[in-house]
Amino acid sequence: MSAASLTGDGEAPAPRRLTIGKVLASLSTEFPDVTASKIRFLEAEGLVRPHRTASGYRTYTEGDVARLHYILAAQRDRYWPLKVIREALDALDRGLSEPTDEPDARPRPPAPPVDPEVPTPRELASRRTVSLTGPELREATGIDREVMHALETYGLLRSDDRGHFGHDSLAIAAAARVLASHGLEARHLRPFRTAADREIGLVDQVLATRRGGGTQEERAAEIASACIALHVALVREGLARQGRPG
């Protein structure tokens, strides 16, 4: 049972309103002892919040019925006091999930999200090796010679000793092309290079001073993947706080 179903929240059409008699009829099959007085008591305790019509009558949504079902089942099956039920409902209202495979069924925080755009340690350790000339990189990403020169000048693109560019340079150049279409030139992107160099330094420091399981390459890939995930999450969290899509 989701938090949305318990709160009646969402962007669906206006919910159908039920009288307390219809609510009792809906619940009575499973909870034959439920009464109008019981529902009003739960309302007085702040566990359910029915809508009041202009004439003062209570009306309920399907979400309210689901919430009442949750409360009554928690009392009957788990012997939860109202304080525990209130805490569980608050957790569900805040987006926690009700587990189905645990005896106490207390709402639990969701598992940390796995961003499909963030490479896993395995992907980093086994990523494809490619070596591109400057013209090949420009052809693949659609940047022109001037933009490429600027990206090299500000340290965003770095060639090897032979003047070739690796697989990650494709992503860098492609991202720079998109950002350029929004008015961000290579000089504006220099802070990304600085931040990346700091993260690389941190990875090197950890690898040099701390031991762990796996090979050096596997440890480096795991740390790098976590750093990338942290960076992406911080940017998205910051954009969300500003009301912008992340």
C-alpha positions in Angstrom: 0.0 0.0 0.0 1.6 3.2 -1.1 1.8 6.6 0.7 -0.3 8.1 -2.1 -3.1 5.6 -1.6 -3.1 6.4 2.1 -3.2 10.1 1.7 -5.4 10.4 -1.3 -2.7 12.7 -2.8 -1.8 12.8 -6.5 -2.8 14.6 -9.7 -5.7 12.3 -10.7 -9.2 13.8 -11.3 -11.1 15.0 -8.3 -11.6 12.0 -6.0 -15.1 10.5 -5.5 -16.5 11.6 -2.1 -18.0 8.9 0.1 -20.4 9.3 3.0 -19.5 7.8 6.4 -22.2 5.2 5.7 -20.5 4.0 2.5 -17.1 4.0 4.3 -18.6 1.7 6.9 -20.0 -0.5 4.3 -16.7 -0.8 2.5 -14.8 -1.6 5.8 -17.4 -3.8 7.5 -16.7 -7.0 5.6 -13.1 -7.2 7.0 -13.8 -5.2 10.2 -17.3 -6.0 11.3 -16.9 -4.2 14.6 -16.1 -0.8 13.1 -18.5 2.0 13.9 -19.1 5.6 13.0 -18.0 6.5 16.5 -14.7 4.6 15.9 -14.0 6.6 12.7 -14.8 9.9 14.4 -12.5 8.9 17.2 -9.7 8.3 14.7 -10.4 11.7 13.2 -10.2 13.3 16.6 -6.8 11.7 17.1 -5.7 13.2 13.8 -5.2 9.9 12.0 -7.7 10.6 9.3 -8.8 13.9 7.9 -12.2 13.8 6.1 -13.5 16.7 4.0 -16.3 18.8 5.4 -19.1 20.0 3.2 -20.5 23.4 3.5 -23.3 22.0 5.6 -20.8 20.3 7.9 -21.1 16.7 6.7 -18.0 14.5 6.6 -17.0 13.0 3.2 -14.2 10.6 2.5 -12.1 9.7 -0.5 -10.8 6.2 -1.5 -7.5 7.3 0.0 -9.2 7.9 3.3 -10.7 4.5 3.2 -7.3 2.9 2.5 -5.9 4.9 5.4 -8.6 3.7 7.7 -8.0 0.1 6.5 -4.3 0.5 7.4 -5.1 1.8 10.9 -7.7 -0.9 11.7 -5.4 -3.7 10.4 -2.5 -2.3 12.5 -4.6 -2.4 15.6 -6.1 -5.8 15.0 -3.2 -7.7 13.5 -0.1 -6.0 15.0 -1.6 -4.6 18.2 0.0 -1.2 17.5 -1.0 1.6 19.9 -2.1 4.9 18.3 1.3 6.5 18.8 3.0 3.8 16.7 0.3 4.0 14.1 0.6 7.8 13.9 4.4 7.5 13.4 3.8 4.9 10.7 1.3 7.0 8.9 3.6 10.0 9.1 6.4 7.9 7.6 4.2 6.8 4.8 3.1 10.4 4.1 6.7 11.3 3.8 7.3 8.7 1.1 8.6 5.7 3.1 7.4 2.3 2.0 5.5 -0.4 3.9 7.5 -3.7 3.7 5.6 -6.8 2.9 8.1 -9.4 4.1 8.8 -8.2 7.7 6.7 -9.1 10.7 6.3 -5.6 12.2 5.6 -4.0 8.8 7.0 -0.7 9.9 7.6 1.7 7.0 11.2 1.7 5.8 13.2 4.2 3.9 13.7 3.3 0.2 17.0 1.8 -0.9 19.5 4.3 -2.3 18.6 5.0 -6.0 20.9 3.6 -8.7 21.3 6.2 -11.4 21.4 4.5 -14.8 23.7 7.3 -16.0 26.4 6.6 -13.4 28.8 3.9 -14.5 29.1 0.9 -12.1 32.6 -0.1 -10.9 32.5 -3.1 -13.3 31.7 -0.8 -16.2 34.5 1.6 -15.3 37.0 -1.3 -14.9 36.0 -2.8 -18.2 35.1 0.2 -20.3 36.0 0.2 -24.0 39.4 1.4 -25.1 39.3 3.8 -28.1 41.9 6.2 -29.5 40.6 9.0 -31.7 42.4 11.7 -33.7 41.2 15.3 -33.3 39.2 15.2 -36.6 37.6 11.9 -35.6 36.5 13.4 -32.2 35.1 16.4 -33.9 33.2 14.3 -36.4 31.8 12.0 -33.7 30.6 14.9 -31.5 29.8 17.7 -33.9 32.1 20.3 -32.3 34.1 22.5 -34.6 37.8 23.2 -34.5 37.4 26.4 -32.5 35.4 24.8 -29.8 37.8 21.9 -29.6 40.8 24.2 -29.3 39.0 26.1 -26.4 38.2 22.8 -24.6 41.9 21.9 -24.8 43.0 25.3 -23.7 40.9 25.1 -20.6 42.0 21.6 -19.8 38.7 19.9 -20.5 40.0 17.8 -23.4 43.5 16.2 -22.9 45.2 14.2 -25.6 47.8 11.5 -25.0 51.4 11.5 -26.1 50.4 10.7 -29.6 47.8 13.4 -29.8 44.9 11.0 -29.5 41.8 11.2 -27.4 40.2 8.4 -25.3 36.6 7.2 -24.9 35.8 9.7 -22.1 36.7 12.6 -24.4 33.6 11.7 -26.5 31.4 12.3 -23.5 33.2 15.5 -22.6 33.0 17.0 -26.1 29.4 16.0 -26.5 28.4 17.5 -23.2 30.3 20.7 -24.1 28.4 20.9 -27.4 25.1 20.8 -25.6 26.2 23.4 -23.0 27.5 25.6 -25.7 24.0 25.7 -27.2 22.9 27.2 -23.9 25.5 29.9 -24.0 28.2 28.1 -21.8 31.6 28.4 -23.4 34.7 26.4 -22.6 35.9 29.1 -20.2 32.7 28.7 -18.2 33.4 25.0 -17.8 36.8 25.3 -16.2 35.3 24.7 -12.6 34.3 21.2 -13.8 37.9 20.4 -14.6 39.0 21.8 -11.3 36.4 19.8 -9.4 37.3 16.6 -11.3 41.0 17.1 -10.6 40.2 17.4 -6.9 38.2 14.2 -7.0 41.0 12.4 -8.8 43.4 13.6 -6.2 41.1 12.2 -3.5 41.0 8.8 -5.2 44.8 8.7 -5.5 45.1 9.7 -1.8 42.8 6.9 -0.7 44.5 4.3 -2.9 47.9 5.3 -1.6 47.0 5.4 2.2 44.3 2.8 2.6 44.1 -0.9 1.8 41.0 -2.8 0.7 39.7 -5.8 -1.0 40.3 -6.3 -4.7 43.0 -5.1 -7.1 44.1 -1.5 -7.4 42.1 -1.1 -10.6 38.9 -2.5 -9.0 39.3 -0.3 -5.9 39.9 2.7 -8.1 36.8 1.9 -10.2 34.6 1.5 -7.1 35.8 4.8 -5.6 35.4 6.6 -8.9 31.9 5.3 -9.4 30.9 6.5 -5.9 32.5 9.9 -6.5 30.5 10.2 -9.8 27.3 9.2 -8.0 27.9 11.7 -5.3 28.5 14.5 -7.8 25.4 13.7 -9.8 23.3 13.5 -6.6 24.5 16.8 -5.2 23.8 18.6 -8.5 20.3 17.1 -8.7 19.5 17.8 -5.1 20.6 21.4 -5.6 18.5 21.8 -8.7 15.5 20.3 -6.9 15.8 22.8 -4.1 15.6 25.6 -6.7 12.5 24.0 -8.2 14.3 23.0 -11.4 14.3 19.5 -13.0 17.4 17.4 -12.2 
